[in-house]
Amino acid sequence: MIQTHSKDFWRATLALCIGSVMVFSNLYITQPLLPQLTEVFDIDSLQATLSLSVATLSLGGALLLFGPLSDAFGRRVIIHTTLVLLCLTTLATAFVTDYHTLLILRGLQGVFIAGLPAAAMAYMGEEFEPQGLLLAVGLYIGANSLGGVSGRLISGLAAAEWGWSSSFLVLAGFDLLCVALVIWLLPASSRFQPKPFTPSPVIHGLATHLRNPLILAACFVGGLNFMIFVNQYSYITFVLAAEPFRLSSSWLGMLFLTYLSGTLAAAVSGRLVRNRSQPIAMGVGIVLFMCGSLMTLNQQLFWIVSGLFINALGFFFTHSLAAGWVAGHAKRSRGSATSLYLMFYYAGATLGGFYLEPFWRWLAWSGVVAASLLILIVTLGLSLWLVRFEKAQATVWESEPTQQTDSVA
């Protein structure tokens, strides 16, 4: 077992954080490029957002595959193999000449991106002693958002100088460095015990969680919120690339620094909500998300960016609590519960463009905000419903011992 603060602890944690930065950099690489993609490939805004949607969709599905595969073949094997394949796929994407091929390669990227998230948490749970696990997981989750920011920054800056395809070429070079570091740094597994690759336990666990309203409601909160959050960034790039702002792709990439307020919110959410109702806190985060969305209706760049900062704060605060709620209310098969939450999460990202596009065509950015508020009202209602359900369940659980005693008597 890897001891906390030992050399192997920091090597393993650094390796997984580097891998996390790499995979999430690749996931969101096309978001600052959307205005360029519409011009280069002569496509509309909905077709452009598919470059993100196909990656998140394939990622969500592949998470269910790589979890059991890592149980059978080992965490390091899955991590190393998928990172190498992701690097090669990113490199190939730099040389595509038609949009359909780009979408196919983006789908493959999503599949290979899933390998690290599916295996990293299992690796830490097996190899790290409990005292260091919380520290390692916190650093790893922080690297997730850092990867999302860095990928967009690299993409936007490279595209502004050398065109959209250079973003994939530069990121492939970055990926190669990351893969080499992960392979060198990540210690060999000492506590891994292979299990047969059998999908039936996973299917049974998912079916059980789908029948649990406490888990299902939180999955919808996370998925619907992410559907709005990540796709708002897609459409705001069209707004800011046009008159009167005319921002270049490099400045559009900088826009995603607003995620950093969300990184902070996720880090402190556990402390702020300790001994308080998680569903109520989720609702507070959703209200912040609503307020930030309304602020972006102001036509001044300062207010738009400020609104995005508040959006990220509210979204990530709610997201971290919803994910923790799912894990905490899964009585068994917690890995399946986490996979289910992530399925809803990335399915939301995939469907968001299809949902928002008609509103965008109807009323441009005002339509996007109106559509966002409709969904956020739904997730706010789900959060408040969880408060009532939580209280009702607590009453039932408190009465169960008495009922059981009476029946035995």
TORGURO-766790 format. One record per residue (C-alpha): x, y, z. Coordinates in pm, whole numbers, plus 50000, padded with zeros to 5 digits. Layout:
N
XYZ
...
***
This chain:
409
500005000050000
501295034649908
501905055550219
500675091550234
503325117650142
505765090550035
507695093149708
505355068149540
502325087349668
503405119249498
504555101149184
501185083549149
499155114649230
501165135948987
500835109448714
497055107548748
496755145548760
498855148948443
496695122648275
493565141048388
494805174048244
495585156147918
492245138747866
490065168547956
492205191447740
491315169247447
487615167147534
486945204447504
489475213747235
486875223246971
484825247147184
486835278947107
487035267646742
483295266546668
483115299446473
486125288646265
484675254246198
481445269246064
483445289545812
486025263345711
483575234645662
480555256045559
478315242345835
475785257846071
476075263046445
474325230446536
476635209846317
479615227646470
478535219246826
478415182446724
482225183046743
481775185047120
478595164447147
479935132946978
482965132947209
480905136447527
478415110147407
481075084047332
482835092747658
479685086347860
479095052647695
482725041247715
482875047648090
480655016948136
483064996147928
486415006148074
485385001448437
484854963648401
487824961248163
490104976848423
488794951548676
489844923748441
493114936148288
494454961548537
494224998948594
497645007948451
497074987948133
493835006648062
495325040548151
498475036247941
496725020847640
493915046347616
496265076047662
498515064047378
495515058547150
494125092747242
497435109147147
497435091746807
493795100746740
494415137346822
497355137846583
495255122146306
492525148346353
494965176046262
495075162845904
491375157745825
489915175645524
486175169445574
483875174445868
482435139145878
485915124645934
486515150146206
483335138946384
484375102246361
487765109846513
486135131246783
483965101346871
487085079746902
488685106447118
485715104447355
486095066547380
489795068547465
489285097847705
487055075147916
489905051548004
491575073448264
488455084848457
487185048948464
490435034848606
492045063248804
489675063249103
489865025249128
493685027049122
493745052449404
491215032849609
493315001249582
496835014849615
496585044649853
496125042150226
492815057750347
494525087650510
495935099550179
493045090249954
491045122150018
494065143949940
494825125049619
491215125749499
490935163149567
494055170249361
492825147349082
489425164449060
491115198349055
493195186348759
489955177848573
488875214148557
492445225748493
492515202748189
489275217448059
490695252548087
494135244547944
492765226047641
490615255347545
493475279747598
495905259247388
493275254747119
492285291147101
495835304747098
497085279946836
494085285346609
494495323146621
498075320146495
498045290346255
494435279546195
492065254146350
493995222546256
497115234946435
495185232246764
495105194346727
498745193146618
499945213546915
497745193947155
499085160947014
502595172547106
501355181547453
499665147347475
502885129247385
504715146447670
501895138147912
501805101347807
505555098047859
505295113548207
502345091548310
504105059548198
507295069848381
505665082448701
502755058848773
503925030849007
503064994848930
499934981249098
500694959849403
497184953049532
495274947349208
493414914349187
491934906548844
488264897848815
486514880748524
485034904348267
481324899448332
478914927548241
475924913148431
476874927848775
477254962148616
473844959648446
472224947548769
473804976148967
472645002148716
469104988148719
469044989949099
470165026249101
467655035848832
464885024449066
466195046349348
464525080749325
467145096549550
469885087149306
467885092448988
466825127849080
470425138049157
471525123048823
468965144748644
470145175348838
473745169548732
472935159948374
470455187948300
472645214348462
475655203148257
473485202847944
472985240147991
476375249548135
478745235047878
476575244247579
476135280047692
479865283647635
479455269847284
476845295947186
478495325147364
481535319847139
479325328246839
478085359447017
481555371847106
483085363246767
480515385546594
479895423046606
480355443446818
482915422147006
484835404846723
486975384246962
489605361646806
489865324646890
492705332247132
490455355447333
487615330447312
489945304647463
490725328647747
486995330147816
487165295747975
489305308848259
485925316348414
485895279048502
488385286648778
485645300649002
483965266748969
487165248849067
487205269049388
483495262549451
483925225049411
486905224949647
485065242449931
481575228049880
482085199450124
483165222550405
480405247750344
477655221650343
478885201050637
475965193650873
473585211250634
471085198450379
472815189550053
469665193849839
469105228949973
472725237149894
472235223149542
469295246949504
471455276449611
473975267249343
471235265349080
469905299749179
473425313749137
473525297148794
470235314648705
471535348448820
474745344948620
472785335448308
470615366448341
473715388248381
474995376848040
472025394147874
473805427347931
475575437247608
478755448247784
481665423647785
482365429648155
478895418048255
478965388148021
482265375848166
481085382848521
477935362748453
480035333448327
482135334548646
478945332148853
477595304548628
480715283648687
480545290449061
476925279049084
477255249648846
480345233448998
479055238949350
475885219749261
477745193749054
480125184049333
477225180649578
475065160549336
477925136549261
478605132449633
474885127149699
474775098549447
477835081649595
476535086149948
473085071649878
474275041049686
474085012949939
475974989249709
477724990249368
478995025549424
481115023149110
477985016648906
476245045949076
479105069048984
479065055848627
475325062148608
475775097948725
478505103648466
476285088548195
473595114148272
476265141248300
477785135847957
474465127147794
473355161847902
476375177347732
475535157847417
471855167847404
472325204247501
473115216347151
469975200247008
467865215847284
469335251047265
469675253846886
465985262146813
466045289347080
469305302846936
467765304646588
464635321146729
466035347946962
469835343846945
471515346647287
468315358447460
466695326047345
469575305647485
469205322447825
465415317247823
465865280447739
468495277548011
466175292048274
463435267048181
465755237748251
467215253548565
463695257848705
463245220348658
466515211648835
465715236249113
462395218449159
464165184749171
466535197749439
463645210349650
461825177249598
464905159249729
464615179750048
461085166650107
462025131350006
465065132350233
462895142350529
460305115850446
462945088750418
464505099750746
461115096050915
460665061150769
464145050050870
463625063051225
460345043651253
461645011051105
463274997251424
460015001751618
458014985051344
460414955851328
460344951651708
456554951751711
456384925051441
458834902551627
456844906451948
***
